Amino acid sequence: MFPRSSKINQQSTRFDEEEKQKDEYLRPLYEFRSRANESDVCVHGPITNFRQLIRSSENNQPSLSIARFDEENKRNDGFDIEGIRGSGLMPFSCQGLSTFTYPYRPLVKRYAKLGLHRYNIKEGTNFELDALIKFNMRSVGACSFLITLAARDTVAGRPMQIFQVRVDENRYGRLDATCTTARIKGETTDGFCLPQQVYGFPGWPSDDGVFDASERFCSVEISKLRSNSWIRLYLELTVYTNDRRISDEDLSKLEIVKVVIETTYDEPPLKAKSSVLYIVFKGLARNGFGEQLERKAIIKSVFDEQTGSLSLMGDLCKSQDDVTFMSVEEMHYRFRQSLGAV
């Protein structure tokens, strides 16, 4: 009995020591929360970096106060948060070595282009992306991106401008997003624009002859796609949001075979602010690699004249010969290829 009692006492002592160490580790968090309550400090958003929180507590620098956070947020709408803690946004630089390290690189670039497209629709300009500068991201499944970028008007020859673009996703796993802000830095946005969902998403017609029989539909000549780059942009966003593991190289291989635009307003289809695109394309291999096959995508865009927001919803039409964007075999093949083994 004595050895057993000694063993229990040893276990109890070890448990007490572990609890003591845990209390020592968590003490900065307890002190931080206590000071926050006493000094009217609020932590905005989830705690994503516990070490940073502890370091802040040890330096007696709690998170941003409610008053200052509201003041800064009102001034810059969340685009410039350098030095501001507790904003709930994760900042990333797109300059220098950081160009290769920030997440969702193909998506951020195309959301930036979407913002410029929205600005061009509203203002009648022709700005094109010159460079990404930085962005702030809020990620809880679906993400929000606040992007700062440089752009030029390639037609008017205007000097380079710094733009601020905000895109909010409504869901994860397919294209369903709203560009609520697209402006030159320094300009203000009137009011507050909430992300909007697109309703009434259509299906692909059972008979492709409908495209030729109805005046609502207009076929786009392939030669006009270069001067209407927004069509390819919509397609690339649809493909990427279905599988975020694919790369810029994969997206560059997409080949548009056919485009039909459906509009409901009396305006030229290629100039329509709101439309439905029916796109046949190829460039993604079946089962990861090998034979190329044609796929179909539907993208609906809605431009709100009152708020100026541009909402997109897009999806790939599922078929019997579905596509695996990158199988395990292809990932292994690409890895060996990068090593020069194949």
PyMOL commands that set and color helices and strands:
alter all, ss='L'
color gray80, all
select helices_A, chain A and resi 2-38+50-58+66-76+96-100+105-123+210-213+222-224+229-242+248-252+269-271+286-288+328-338
alter helices_A, ss='H'
color red, helices_A
select strands_A, chain A and resi 90-93+127-139+143-153+161-169+175-184+217-220+255-262+275-282+295-303+310-316
alter strands_A, ss='S'
color yellow, strands_A
deselect
rebuild
show_as cartoon
